[in-house]
Amino acid sequence: MTTEQDIINANRFGYGIRPNETPFSAGMLAQMQSVDPADTALAYPDTDERRMGLVALRNARRSGGVDSREFKQLRQEIRDVINEDFRRLLVRPTLSPRGFRERIFAFWLDHFTVAPSQLNSQILLGAYFEDAIRPNLSGRFVDLLKAVVTHPSMILFLDQNASVGPNSRAGQRRDRGLNENLAREILELHTLGVDAAYSQADVRQFAELLTGLTVTYEGVEFNQAIAEPGPETILGKTYGEGSASLDNIFEFLEDLAVNPTTAMHLAQKLAVHFIGPEPDKDYVQTMADAYLASDGELIALYDVLLNHSAAQSPLGQKARLPFEYTISCMRAIEIPADLILGLNSGELQNGFQVPLTGMGQRPFRPNGPDGWDEALEAWITPPTLAARINWAGEMAQNHAADRNPKKLLETVLGPLASDDLRVAMAAVDAQWEGVALMMISPTFMRR
């Protein structure tokens, strides 16, 4: 039996209730500690396979040019893979009984934002999701950090390939210099936070430590020829006494991951994302303390996130972002897997990608490396609200015309539904209109 607490937890920590599913509150933390069958059920081309596709595209361009049949075919295959990446992002949370796991995945995807604009970089993005982030959702944070920092998607997105040690062999021969993008974003966004006590000198020294980390058509490598020689001192500690290496970078990331400031930054960001803009200070501190006591284990963070008393505060402080909103709607009306899996590329674009853009969240394209805005007011505006209303109406009319709206309301929102919503739904002429009213209600669009 689904309880009021199940509904609250499903909205706060998951993608909402899917009727006839196991009550959401059962084993939320266990979702992070068990194997998810979907990891193997939904096949995808991994990073190496996609890299080889880019190699084939490069060779086709060299041999036949951009107008050759082979080149055009390979370009289309890349577009097809990108479409399938988006389809996979839709189908997993829509069908998965592991709603908390899917929301945690989305959280880290945003925390470690990559938003490539070029097709050759976009092809790597789906593998970044599946090879770097998904396997590291429940281990130590440093393992997730290392996987992200050394994935081709992150290296290319933040122009790490353009970074050359000024005193390296390559730097002395060519007019190329240091690029601080990756170093700065790791410190500002991924670990310590923008207001932390580090200096521009720390950023530069870290950027010098990162030189050598690069990606080619052969894959990610550490190239001594472009690495800045000599040790680097960052946050008061020296790294790389001998020749520069990837191990030096990993040593600093290990220290960074268990820095108390990193612990507070991660705890604060999780609390803001799941609870509200001004989370309880004890809640954040308890999360950070548990994380540090466990030597940076993510499960320790999640345990406090789910079980602290502040996790039971009233809903409604957060807006469901457009992607989250569409998933919640599809779960509520029990969209089947076959429907999403059977859409062609045009239907996928017109049915989801275009509407999501209208709602303010263009797929794969946040405005910058800091990801999507967390503020409620950023998402509920007249034009984006109109886009939600139009999309929800079409979904309800096309896929929920036979659903009993009153029964669905009790299952999906139960005691959370307002009296005004109940009255409005009772007055509709068609059942689908009642379902649409539920999906465009403030209660449903917030969490």
C-alpha positions as CSV (number, residue, x, y, z in Angstrom):
1,M,0.0,0.0,0.0
2,T,1.3,3.5,-0.9
3,T,1.4,5.8,2.0
4,E,1.5,9.6,2.2
5,Q,5.2,9.3,3.1
6,D,5.8,7.2,0.0
7,I,4.2,10.0,-2.1
8,I,6.3,12.7,-0.4
9,N,9.5,10.7,-0.8
10,A,8.7,9.8,-4.5
11,N,8.3,13.5,-5.3
12,R,11.3,14.7,-3.3
13,F,13.8,12.0,-3.9
14,G,12.5,10.4,-7.1
15,Y,10.5,11.2,-10.3
16,G,7.1,10.7,-8.7
17,I,4.7,7.9,-8.3
18,R,4.2,5.3,-11.1
19,P,0.9,3.5,-10.3
20,N,1.2,-0.2,-9.4
21,E,4.9,0.1,-8.5
22,T,6.4,-1.0,-5.2
23,P,6.0,1.8,-2.6
24,F,8.9,4.2,-3.1
25,S,10.1,4.5,0.5
26,A,11.1,0.8,0.6
27,G,14.9,0.7,0.4
28,M,15.8,4.1,-1.1
29,L,19.4,3.8,0.2
30,A,19.5,0.2,-1.0
31,Q,18.9,1.4,-4.5
32,M,22.5,2.8,-4.5
33,Q,24.0,-0.4,-3.1
34,S,22.6,-3.0,-5.4
35,V,23.2,-3.7,-9.1
36,D,20.7,-2.1,-11.4
37,P,19.7,-4.5,-14.2
38,A,19.1,-1.6,-16.5
39,D,22.9,-1.0,-16.6
40,T,23.2,-4.1,-18.9
41,A,19.7,-4.2,-20.4
42,L,20.1,-0.9,-22.2
43,A,23.1,-1.4,-24.4
44,Y,25.1,1.6,-25.6
45,P,28.4,2.2,-27.5
46,D,31.1,2.8,-24.9
47,T,33.8,5.6,-25.1
48,D,36.2,3.5,-27.1
49,E,33.6,2.5,-29.7
50,R,32.6,6.1,-30.1
51,R,36.2,7.2,-30.4
52,M,36.7,4.6,-33.2
53,G,33.7,6.1,-34.9
54,L,35.4,9.5,-34.9
55,V,38.5,7.9,-36.3
56,A,36.5,6.4,-39.1
57,L,34.9,9.8,-39.8
58,R,38.3,11.5,-39.9
59,N,39.6,8.9,-42.3
60,A,36.5,9.2,-44.5
61,R,37.0,13.0,-44.6
62,R,40.6,12.6,-45.6
63,S,40.0,10.0,-48.3
64,G,36.7,11.2,-49.9
65,G,36.0,14.6,-48.5
66,V,32.9,15.9,-46.7
67,D,30.7,15.2,-49.7
68,S,31.5,11.5,-50.0
69,R,28.8,9.0,-49.3
70,E,30.9,7.3,-46.6
71,F,31.5,10.6,-44.8
72,K,27.8,11.5,-44.9
73,Q,26.8,8.0,-43.7
74,L,29.2,8.1,-40.8
75,R,27.9,11.6,-39.8
76,Q,24.3,10.2,-39.8
77,E,25.4,7.3,-37.7
78,I,26.8,9.7,-35.1
79,R,23.5,11.6,-35.1
80,D,21.6,8.3,-34.6
81,V,23.8,7.5,-31.6
82,I,23.1,10.9,-30.1
83,N,19.4,10.4,-30.5
84,E,19.6,7.0,-28.8
85,D,21.5,8.6,-25.9
86,F,18.6,11.0,-25.4
87,R,16.1,8.1,-25.7
88,R,18.0,6.2,-23.0
89,L,17.8,9.2,-20.7
90,L,14.1,9.3,-21.1
91,V,13.3,5.6,-20.8
92,R,15.4,4.7,-17.7
93,P,13.8,7.1,-15.2
94,T,10.3,6.7,-16.7
95,L,10.3,2.9,-16.1
96,S,12.8,2.4,-13.3
97,P,11.6,1.5,-9.8
98,R,15.0,2.9,-8.6
99,G,13.8,6.6,-8.7
100,F,16.3,7.8,-6.1
101,R,19.2,6.3,-8.0
102,E,18.0,8.0,-11.2
103,R,17.7,11.3,-9.5
104,I,21.2,11.0,-8.0
105,F,22.5,10.2,-11.5
106,A,20.9,13.4,-12.8
107,F,22.3,15.4,-9.8
108,W,25.9,14.3,-10.6
109,L,25.3,14.8,-14.3
110,D,24.5,18.4,-13.6
111,H,27.2,18.8,-11.0
112,F,29.8,17.7,-13.6
113,T,28.2,19.5,-16.5
114,V,29.5,18.9,-20.0
115,A,27.6,20.7,-22.8
116,P,29.4,20.3,-26.1
117,S,28.2,22.2,-29.1
118,Q,30.0,20.3,-31.9
119,L,28.8,17.0,-33.2
120,N,32.2,15.4,-32.8
121,S,32.1,16.2,-29.1
122,Q,28.4,15.3,-28.7
123,I,29.0,11.7,-29.8
124,L,31.1,11.2,-26.6
125,L,28.5,12.6,-24.2
126,G,26.4,9.5,-23.9
127,A,29.5,7.4,-23.0
128,Y,30.4,10.1,-20.5
129,F,27.1,9.5,-18.8
130,E,27.4,5.7,-18.8
131,D,31.2,5.1,-18.4
132,A,32.2,7.9,-16.1
133,I,29.2,8.8,-14.0
134,R,26.8,5.7,-13.6
135,P,29.5,3.3,-12.4
136,N,30.6,5.7,-9.7
137,L,27.3,6.7,-8.1
138,S,27.9,4.9,-4.8
139,G,31.6,4.6,-4.3
140,R,34.0,7.2,-3.0
141,F,33.6,10.7,-4.4
142,V,37.2,10.8,-5.6
143,D,36.6,7.8,-7.9
144,L,33.7,9.8,-9.5
145,L,35.9,12.9,-9.7
146,K,38.8,11.0,-11.3
147,A,36.5,9.4,-13.9
148,V,35.0,12.7,-14.8
149,V,38.2,14.7,-15.0
150,T,39.9,12.1,-17.2
151,H,37.0,11.5,-19.6
152,P,37.4,12.9,-23.1
153,S,34.1,14.8,-22.8
154,M,35.3,16.9,-19.9
155,I,38.8,17.4,-21.3
156,L,37.3,18.6,-24.6
157,F,34.5,20.7,-23.1
158,L,36.8,22.7,-20.9
159,D,39.6,23.1,-23.6
160,Q,42.1,21.1,-21.6
161,N,43.6,20.0,-25.0
162,A,44.6,23.6,-25.6
163,S,46.6,23.7,-22.3
164,V,50.4,23.5,-22.7
165,G,53.0,24.0,-20.0
166,P,54.9,27.2,-20.8
167,N,58.2,25.6,-19.9
168,S,57.5,22.2,-21.5
169,R,59.2,21.1,-24.6
170,A,56.1,21.9,-26.7
171,G,55.5,25.2,-25.0
172,Q,59.1,26.4,-25.7
173,R,58.8,25.4,-29.4
174,R,55.4,26.8,-30.1
175,D,53.4,29.8,-29.2
176,R,51.0,28.0,-26.9
177,G,50.3,28.4,-23.2
178,L,48.3,27.5,-20.2
179,N,44.5,27.0,-20.2
180,E,43.0,27.3,-16.7
181,N,39.4,26.2,-17.5
182,L,39.5,22.7,-16.2
183,A,41.5,23.6,-13.1
184,R,39.2,26.5,-12.2
185,E,36.0,24.5,-12.7
186,I,37.2,21.6,-10.6
187,L,37.9,24.0,-7.7
188,E,35.0,26.4,-8.2
189,L,32.2,24.0,-9.2
190,H,33.2,20.4,-8.6
191,T,34.9,20.5,-5.2
192,L,35.7,23.5,-2.9
193,G,33.1,25.9,-4.3
194,V,33.3,29.4,-5.7
195,D,33.7,31.2,-2.4
196,A,36.4,28.9,-1.0
197,A,39.8,30.0,0.3
198,Y,42.0,29.4,-2.7
199,S,43.9,31.9,-4.7
200,Q,44.6,32.6,-8.4
201,A,48.1,31.2,-7.7
202,D,46.4,27.9,-6.7
203,V,44.4,27.9,-9.9
204,R,47.5,28.5,-12.0
205,Q,49.5,25.9,-10.2
206,F,46.7,23.3,-10.6
207,A,46.4,24.2,-14.3
208,E,50.1,23.5,-14.6
209,L,49.8,20.2,-12.8
210,L,47.0,19.3,-15.3
211,T,49.1,20.0,-18.4
212,G,50.0,16.7,-20.1
213,L,46.4,15.5,-19.6
214,T,45.0,15.4,-23.2
215,V,42.9,13.4,-25.6
216,T,43.7,12.4,-29.1
217,Y,42.1,10.0,-31.6
218,E,44.0,7.3,-29.7
219,G,42.2,8.1,-26.5
220,V,43.1,10.0,-23.2
221,E,46.8,10.1,-22.4
222,F,49.4,12.0,-20.4
223,N,51.8,13.6,-22.7
224,Q,55.1,14.5,-21.1
225,A,56.0,16.8,-24.1
226,I,53.3,19.3,-23.1
227,A,53.4,18.9,-19.3
228,E,54.9,21.7,-17.2
229,P,58.1,20.4,-15.6
230,G,58.8,20.6,-11.9
231,P,56.7,20.5,-8.8
232,E,53.5,22.5,-8.2
233,T,52.3,23.9,-4.9
234,I,48.5,24.0,-4.5
235,L,46.7,24.8,-1.3
236,G,50.0,24.7,0.6
237,K,51.1,21.2,-0.5
238,T,53.6,20.3,-3.2
239,Y,52.8,17.7,-5.9
240,G,55.1,16.2,-8.6
241,E,58.6,16.3,-7.1
242,G,59.9,14.3,-10.0
243,S,58.6,14.3,-13.6
244,A,55.0,15.2,-14.0
245,S,52.5,12.4,-14.3
246,L,48.9,11.4,-14.1
247,D,49.6,10.0,-10.6
248,N,50.4,13.6,-9.4
249,I,47.0,14.8,-10.6
250,F,45.3,11.9,-8.9
251,E,47.2,12.6,-5.7
252,F,45.9,16.2,-5.6
253,L,42.3,15.0,-6.5
254,E,42.5,12.5,-3.5
255,D,43.4,15.4,-1.2
256,L,40.8,17.7,-2.7
257,A,38.0,15.1,-2.4
258,V,38.4,14.8,1.4
259,N,39.0,18.5,2.0
260,P,36.4,19.7,4.6
261,T,35.4,22.6,2.3
262,T,34.6,20.1,-0.4
263,A,32.5,18.1,2.0
264,M,30.5,21.2,2.9
265,H,30.1,22.2,-0.7
266,L,28.8,18.8,-1.7
267,A,26.4,18.6,1.3
268,Q,25.1,22.1,0.7
269,K,24.5,21.4,-3.0
270,L,22.7,18.1,-2.3
271,A,20.5,19.7,0.3
272,V,19.6,22.7,-2.0
273,H,18.8,20.4,-4.9
274,F,16.6,18.0,-3.0
275,I,15.1,20.1,-0.2
276,G,15.1,23.9,-0.9
277,P,17.2,27.1,-1.3
278,E,17.9,27.5,2.4
279,P,18.4,24.0,4.0
280,D,18.8,23.4,7.7
281,K,22.4,24.1,8.7
282,D,22.6,21.1,10.9
283,Y,21.4,19.0,8.0
284,V,24.2,20.2,5.8
285,Q,26.8,19.9,8.6
286,T,25.8,16.4,9.5
287,M,26.1,15.3,5.9
288,A,29.5,16.8,5.6
289,D,30.7,15.2,8.9
290,A,29.4,11.8,7.8
291,Y,31.2,12.2,4.5
292,L,34.5,13.1,6.1
293,A,34.2,10.3,8.7
294,S,33.8,7.8,5.9
295,D,36.8,9.1,4.0
296,G,34.6,10.5,1.2
297,E,32.1,7.7,0.7
298,L,29.0,8.9,-1.2
299,I,26.7,6.5,0.6
300,A,27.4,8.3,3.8
301,L,26.1,11.5,2.2
302,Y,23.0,9.8,0.9
303,D,22.3,8.2,4.2
304,V,22.0,11.5,6.0
305,L,20.3,13.2,3.0
306,L,17.5,10.6,3.2
307,N,17.2,10.0,7.0
308,H,17.9,13.4,8.7
309,S,14.7,15.0,10.2
310,A,15.1,17.9,7.8
311,A,14.4,15.5,4.9
312,Q,10.8,15.5,6.1
313,S,10.3,19.3,5.7
314,P,7.2,20.4,3.6
315,L,7.3,20.0,-0.2
316,G,6.9,22.9,-2.6
317,Q,10.1,24.8,-2.3
318,K,11.5,23.4,-5.6
319,A,10.3,23.4,-9.1
320,R,10.5,20.2,-11.1
321,L,12.9,21.1,-13.9
322,P,11.4,20.4,-17.4
323,F,13.2,17.1,-17.9
324,E,12.2,15.9,-14.4
325,Y,8.6,17.2,-15.1
326,T,8.2,15.3,-18.3
327,I,9.5,12.1,-16.6
328,S,7.1,12.6,-13.7
329,C,4.2,13.0,-16.1
330,M,5.0,9.9,-18.1
331,R,5.4,7.9,-14.9
332,A,2.0,9.2,-13.6
333,I,0.1,8.0,-16.7
334,E,2.3,4.9,-17.0
335,I,3.8,5.4,-20.5
336,P,5.0,2.0,-21.6
337,A,8.6,1.3,-22.7
338,D,7.4,0.4,-26.3
339,L,6.1,3.9,-26.8
340,I,9.4,5.6,-26.1
341,L,11.5,2.9,-27.8
342,G,9.3,2.9,-30.9
343,L,9.6,6.7,-31.6
344,N,11.6,7.6,-34.7
345,S,14.1,10.5,-34.6
346,G,11.6,13.0,-35.8
347,E,9.0,11.9,-33.2
348,L,11.6,12.0,-30.5
349,Q,12.6,15.5,-31.4
350,N,9.1,16.9,-31.8
351,G,7.6,15.0,-28.9
352,F,10.4,15.8,-26.4
353,Q,13.4,17.7,-27.5
354,V,11.5,20.7,-28.9
355,P,9.0,20.9,-26.0
356,L,11.8,20.7,-23.4
357,T,13.5,23.6,-25.2
358,G,10.3,25.5,-25.0
359,M,10.1,24.8,-21.2
360,G,13.6,26.2,-20.9
361,Q,15.8,23.1,-20.7
362,R,17.3,22.4,-24.1
363,P,18.6,18.8,-23.9
364,F,22.4,18.5,-23.3
365,R,22.9,22.3,-23.5
366,P,23.0,24.1,-20.1
367,N,24.1,27.7,-20.4
368,G,27.5,27.0,-18.9
369,P,29.6,24.6,-16.8
370,D,27.7,25.5,-13.7
371,G,24.7,23.5,-15.0
372,W,21.0,24.2,-14.6
373,D,19.6,26.9,-12.3
374,E,18.2,25.6,-9.0
375,A,15.9,28.5,-8.3
376,L,12.1,27.9,-8.6
377,E,11.5,31.2,-10.3
378,A,13.9,30.4,-13.1
379,W,11.6,27.7,-14.4
380,I,8.0,28.9,-13.8
381,T,7.7,31.8,-16.2
382,P,4.8,32.7,-18.5
383,P,6.3,31.3,-21.7
384,T,7.8,28.2,-20.1
385,L,4.6,27.5,-18.1
386,A,2.6,27.7,-21.4
387,A,5.0,25.2,-22.9
388,R,4.3,22.8,-20.0
389,I,0.6,23.2,-20.3
390,N,0.6,22.5,-24.0
391,W,2.8,19.4,-23.7
392,A,0.9,18.0,-20.7
393,G,-2.4,18.5,-22.6
394,E,-1.2,16.6,-25.6
395,M,0.2,13.8,-23.5
396,A,-3.0,13.5,-21.5
397,Q,-5.2,13.6,-24.6
398,N,-3.1,11.1,-26.6
399,H,-2.1,8.7,-23.8
400,A,-4.5,9.0,-20.9
401,A,-8.0,9.5,-22.4
402,D,-9.2,6.3,-20.7
403,R,-7.8,7.0,-17.3
404,N,-10.0,7.8,-14.3
405,P,-8.6,11.2,-13.2
406,K,-10.0,11.0,-9.7
407,K,-8.5,7.6,-9.1
408,L,-5.2,8.7,-10.7
409,L,-5.1,11.8,-8.5
410,E,-5.5,9.7,-5.3
411,T,-2.6,7.4,-6.4
412,V,-0.2,10.0,-7.7
413,L,-0.8,12.9,-5.2
414,G,-3.2,11.6,-2.6
415,P,-3.5,13.9,0.4
416,L,-1.0,16.3,-1.1
417,A,-3.7,17.4,-3.7
418,S,-5.4,20.7,-2.8
419,D,-9.2,21.1,-2.5
420,D,-9.1,23.6,-5.4
421,L,-7.5,21.0,-7.7
422,R,-10.1,18.3,-6.7
423,V,-13.0,20.7,-7.4
424,A,-11.5,21.7,-10.8
425,M,-10.9,18.1,-11.8
426,A,-14.5,17.1,-10.9
427,A,-15.9,19.8,-13.3
428,V,-14.1,18.6,-16.5
429,D,-16.0,17.2,-19.4
430,A,-13.4,14.7,-20.6
431,Q,-11.3,12.4,-18.5
432,W,-8.1,13.4,-20.2
433,E,-8.8,17.0,-19.2
434,G,-8.8,16.0,-15.6
435,V,-5.5,14.2,-16.0
436,A,-4.0,17.3,-17.7
437,L,-5.2,19.5,-14.8
438,M,-3.4,17.3,-12.3
439,M,-0.2,17.5,-14.3
440,I,-0.3,21.3,-14.7
441,S,-1.2,21.9,-11.0
442,P,1.3,23.7,-8.8
443,T,1.4,20.6,-6.5
444,F,2.5,18.4,-9.4
445,M,5.0,20.9,-10.9
446,R,6.7,21.5,-7.6
447,R,8.4,19.1,-5.2
